[in-house]
Amino acid sequence: MTEQTKIPLLSSFPAKKILVIGDVMLDEYVWGDVNRISPEAPVPVVNVQRRSSVCGGAANVAANLASLKGQAFLASVVGDDSQGRRLREILAETGVDAKGLLTINDRPTSSKLRVIAHSQQVVRVDSEQTSALGRGAEDELLGRVEERLSDVDACAISDYGKGVVSPRVAQRVIQLAIEQKKPVVVDPKGTDFSKYRGATAVTPNIKEAEAILGVQLRGERTIVDGGRSLGELLNGGSVLLTRGADGMSVFAGSAEPLHIPAIAKNVYDVTGAGDTVLAVLTLALASGASLADAATLANIAAGIVVGKLGTSTVELDEL
């Protein structure tokens, strides 16, 4: 991607509207330092200096879209709890339209509490329920998706395996997007790749791809074979395979694979990097970019966000 291509593309981001569907989370942090080991057990004692909370999961995808000046609309579920209320507050502060969030009384808001000392994660505590939503909740969620989809330029599905993106929900959203000729990009989870059939592009990481295919992907030959096999499972959909320090590989139909080297100079934390890739790829495709240019831009964004500690977003000026 040349500068002549990148700048006009970025300038179109503020006009684009993106609908995000998936599993939202509240990422909570306790920051402190460690000076001693507990006398009660061989564990470090963290002296708390501050606490913070940010969007996680699909909510972080929406936050990335907002930080890139895109207009983000979020459809998901939260619980009737303090974490759900805090997440709504942060989304409002970030500029994300969260009218598509359903509150379910008997289901907790997914949250991850990380304790960080001296820039190192000491422990993570998860609170979540991963069972599928009931039929009624799915119907209500899909109703909100249908209401909004005609007004947006593209759709992003962020599947974290927490129960929101069931095969029924995934296929219905993809079908609606196809009918309205809107790009739909998926960050997948689990081994049931068939539920993403029809998507414009799917963005598995290397471990997810290995779990889906049941083989190790080591070396260029197996990477190429694996990427093409994933495309076949999607009935010809494109695949952006994220490979960590080895960059990304793009597989689109019968075209030759495109391998994009990683550009990160310093990797502090990969938390949320997949959310950033999903946001940038969807926003770029909505702006008319080719898959190759969209993937190149997403790779640049990933290189920026992994240089930050904790769940983070990328600003348009940085990109």
C-alpha positions, 0 to 999 in steps of 0.5 A: 500500500502506497501513501497515495492509497493510504491517505485517501482511504483513511480520510473516508473512515469518519463517514463510515457506519459499522454494526458490531455484533458479538460478545462484549466484556468489561476489562478491569485492571488493578495496577500496583507494585510488588515488594514482598511475598505473602507469608500466607502462601508463596504468592506476591503481595500487590500494593494497589496504586490505581484501578481502571476499566475499558471495553473488551471483546466486541465492545473493544471492536466498537471502541476501536472503530470510534477511535478511528473516527468511524461510527460504531453501533453495537448489538450484544447482551450484558447483565443487570449488574455493576459491570454491565452498567460500567460498560455502558458508561464507558461506551457512552464516553467513547462515542459508541451507540449502544442502543443495541445492548440487551440487558439479561437479568439472569446472566452476568456481564462477561468481565476479566479482572487483571492484576498488573505489577511492574508492567507484568500481569500477575493474575487474571480473574474471569467472570462469565457465562458461556451458554447460548442465549435463549431463543427469545433473547436471540430473536430480540438481538436479531431484531435490533440487528435488522433495524440497524443494518440498512443504515450501516456500511458494513458489519463486524461479528466478534465471536469470543465463544461466550454464547452470543454468536450462536450458529443461528445468530451468525448465519442470520446476520451474514444472510442479512448482510448478503441480502443488503450487499454489505461486507461482513467480517468475522473474528471467529472462535471455536471449531465450528467454522461452518457457521461463518459461511458466506462471510466476506472475510474471516480472521482466525489466528494461527492457533484457531486455524490449527484447532479447526483443521486438526493439523499444525501449520508450520512452514509456508506449504502447510500455511498455504494449504491450511488457508485454502482449506479454511476458505473451502469451509467458508464456501469460498470466503476470504481468510485473513490468517493472523500469525503473530510475529510472522505477520498475516497471510491473505487467502482470497479464492484462487488468487495467490496468497498474500503474505504480509510481514509483521511490523511491530517493533516492541511487543508489550501486550497482544491483548485486544490485537484481534479486535483492532484487526477486525475493526480496521479490516471492516472499516477499510472494506466499507471504505472501498479498499481491496482485501489486500490493502485492507489487510495491510492497513490492519497489519499496521494497526496491529503493530501499533496496538501490541506496543501498548500495555493492556486492552487498547485502541488505535487512533486515526492519527497513529494509523 
